[in-house]
Amino acid sequence: MQDQGVQVRSLVKRYEARYKASRACEKLMDKKMIEIKANIWDSQFDGYWRVIPINTTLNKNGFLIMGAGLAKEAAERYIGLAKLWGSYYSLKPETLLQIFYAKKLLGLPTKYHWKDRSSLELIERILIELQSFISVKDDSLGTICPQLGCGLGGLDWKSQVKPLVEKYFKNADNFIVVNL
């Protein structure tokens, strides 16, 4: 009889935890732009468009150079991504936003060459393209974006990049900025 009580309490705790998690997700869904500390690859963000900071440099084979940070993680997760996005840049170099519809990935260049610091001018241009894309899509739970240009790009989130992101996404539905 005592074992049943332990099992029931354990089951109740699991259901309570699931309920709390689902309530937290519901609260997230009702918010505008928010900032959280999380891993962009967590399964809780499946169904969201994931923003991947990239550059516009191609190697001699025409592949996009994705050698560090989230770009490298994306390239390792999705074999052929560097080739796909590289071919887009080869065909239409003026198009900044790179899209991989099958995996809901958005490549946003924050720098022109992988060795450079991120460019605020480029980030603002890409945020405008991202805003246009988000305004016409309605097939996802939302968009999750890292602090663009602030890791390996060398920019400061609070003083340089956050004001730009807020300018375009402060009132965007379900726009999550992740502090990695």
C-alpha positions as CSV (number, residue, x, y, z in Angstrom):
1,M,0.0,0.0,0.0
2,Q,2.9,2.4,0.8
3,D,4.5,1.8,-2.6
4,Q,1.3,2.8,-4.3
5,G,1.3,6.1,-2.3
6,V,4.8,6.8,-3.4
7,Q,4.0,6.1,-7.0
8,V,0.9,8.3,-6.9
9,R,2.8,11.2,-5.3
10,S,5.5,10.8,-8.0
11,L,2.9,10.8,-10.7
12,V,1.2,13.9,-9.3
13,K,4.6,15.7,-9.1
14,R,5.3,14.9,-12.8
15,Y,1.9,16.2,-13.9
16,E,2.3,19.3,-11.8
17,A,5.7,19.9,-13.5
18,R,4.2,19.4,-16.9
19,Y,1.3,21.8,-16.1
20,K,3.7,24.5,-14.9
21,A,5.8,24.1,-18.0
22,S,2.8,24.3,-20.3
23,R,1.5,27.4,-18.4
24,A,5.0,29.0,-18.8
25,C,4.8,28.3,-22.6
26,E,1.3,29.8,-22.7
27,K,2.6,33.0,-21.0
28,L,5.5,33.1,-23.6
29,M,3.0,32.9,-26.4
30,D,1.1,35.9,-25.2
31,K,4.1,38.2,-25.0
32,K,5.7,40.6,-27.4
33,M,9.5,40.6,-27.7
34,I,11.2,39.1,-24.6
35,E,14.7,38.2,-23.6
36,I,15.6,34.9,-22.0
37,K,18.6,32.8,-21.2
38,A,18.3,29.5,-23.2
39,N,19.8,27.3,-25.8
40,I,18.4,28.1,-29.3
41,W,18.5,24.4,-30.1
42,D,16.3,23.3,-27.2
43,S,13.3,21.2,-28.3
44,Q,11.0,23.8,-26.7
45,F,11.7,26.0,-29.7
46,D,10.8,23.4,-32.3
47,G,8.3,25.1,-34.6
48,Y,10.0,28.5,-34.1
49,W,12.1,30.2,-36.8
50,R,15.6,30.1,-35.5
51,V,17.9,33.0,-36.5
52,I,21.5,32.1,-37.2
53,P,24.1,34.9,-37.4
54,I,26.3,34.3,-40.5
55,N,28.7,36.3,-42.8
56,T,28.7,36.7,-46.5
57,T,32.1,35.0,-47.2
58,L,32.2,32.0,-49.6
59,N,35.1,29.5,-49.8
60,K,36.7,28.5,-53.1
61,N,34.0,25.8,-53.6
62,G,31.2,28.4,-53.2
63,F,30.2,27.2,-49.7
64,L,29.3,29.8,-47.1
65,I,32.0,29.9,-44.4
66,M,30.3,28.8,-41.2
67,G,33.2,28.0,-39.0
68,A,32.3,29.3,-35.5
69,G,29.5,30.0,-33.1
70,L,25.9,29.3,-34.0
71,A,26.7,29.2,-37.7
72,K,29.1,26.3,-37.1
73,E,26.5,24.5,-34.9
74,A,23.9,24.9,-37.7
75,A,26.2,23.7,-40.4
76,E,27.1,20.6,-38.2
77,R,23.4,19.9,-37.5
78,Y,22.2,20.3,-41.1
79,I,24.7,18.9,-43.5
80,G,24.6,20.8,-46.8
81,L,23.5,24.1,-45.2
82,A,26.8,25.9,-46.1
83,K,26.4,24.7,-49.7
84,L,22.8,25.8,-49.9
85,W,23.3,29.2,-48.4
86,G,26.5,29.7,-50.4
87,S,24.6,28.9,-53.6
88,Y,22.0,31.6,-52.7
89,Y,24.7,34.2,-52.3
90,S,26.3,33.1,-55.5
91,L,23.1,33.6,-57.4
92,K,21.7,36.6,-55.6
93,P,24.5,38.4,-53.7
94,E,22.2,41.4,-52.9
95,T,19.8,39.2,-50.9
96,L,20.9,39.2,-47.3
97,L,18.3,37.0,-45.6
98,Q,19.0,33.3,-46.2
99,I,16.1,30.9,-45.6
100,F,16.1,27.1,-45.1
101,Y,12.3,26.5,-45.0
102,A,12.5,22.7,-44.3
103,K,14.3,23.4,-40.9
104,K,12.9,26.9,-40.2
105,L,16.3,28.5,-40.2
106,L,17.0,32.1,-41.1
107,G,20.6,33.1,-41.8
108,L,21.2,36.7,-41.0
109,P,24.6,38.2,-41.9
110,T,26.0,40.4,-39.2
111,K,29.4,40.8,-40.9
112,Y,30.7,40.8,-44.5
113,H,33.8,38.7,-43.9
114,W,34.2,36.1,-41.2
115,K,37.3,37.8,-39.8
116,D,35.6,41.2,-39.4
117,R,33.7,42.7,-36.5
118,S,30.0,42.7,-36.9
119,S,28.5,45.8,-38.6
120,L,25.7,47.8,-37.1
121,E,24.7,49.1,-40.5
122,L,24.5,45.5,-41.8
123,I,22.5,44.4,-38.8
124,E,20.0,47.2,-39.3
125,R,19.6,46.2,-42.9
126,I,19.0,42.6,-42.1
127,L,16.6,43.5,-39.3
128,I,14.5,45.3,-41.8
129,E,14.5,42.2,-44.1
130,L,13.7,40.0,-41.1
131,Q,10.8,42.3,-40.1
132,S,9.3,42.0,-43.6
133,F,9.7,38.2,-43.6
134,I,8.1,37.9,-40.2
135,S,5.2,40.1,-41.1
136,V,4.1,37.8,-44.0
137,K,4.7,34.4,-42.4
138,D,2.2,32.8,-40.2
139,D,3.3,29.2,-40.1
140,S,5.3,29.1,-36.8
141,L,5.1,29.6,-33.1
142,G,7.4,32.6,-33.3
143,T,11.0,33.6,-33.9
144,I,14.0,33.0,-31.7
145,C,17.1,35.1,-32.2
146,P,20.4,35.3,-30.5
147,Q,21.9,38.7,-29.5
148,L,23.1,39.5,-33.1
149,G,26.7,40.5,-33.5
150,C,27.5,40.3,-29.7
151,G,29.3,37.0,-29.5
152,L,32.2,36.6,-32.0
153,G,31.1,39.9,-33.7
154,G,32.4,42.0,-30.8
155,L,29.4,44.4,-30.4
156,D,27.7,45.3,-27.1
157,W,24.2,44.1,-26.7
158,K,22.8,46.8,-24.4
159,S,24.3,49.9,-25.9
160,Q,24.6,49.0,-29.6
161,V,22.4,46.1,-30.8
162,K,19.4,46.0,-28.4
163,P,18.2,49.5,-29.4
164,L,18.1,48.4,-33.1
165,V,16.3,45.1,-32.3
166,E,13.8,46.9,-30.2
167,K,13.2,49.5,-33.0
168,Y,12.0,46.7,-35.3
169,F,10.7,44.0,-32.9
170,K,9.6,45.6,-29.6
171,N,5.9,44.9,-30.5
172,A,6.5,41.8,-32.6
173,D,4.4,38.8,-31.5
174,N,6.5,35.9,-30.1
175,F,9.9,37.3,-30.9
176,I,12.4,35.8,-28.4
177,V,15.9,37.1,-28.0
178,V,18.2,34.5,-26.5
179,N,21.2,35.3,-24.3
180,L,23.3,32.2,-25.0
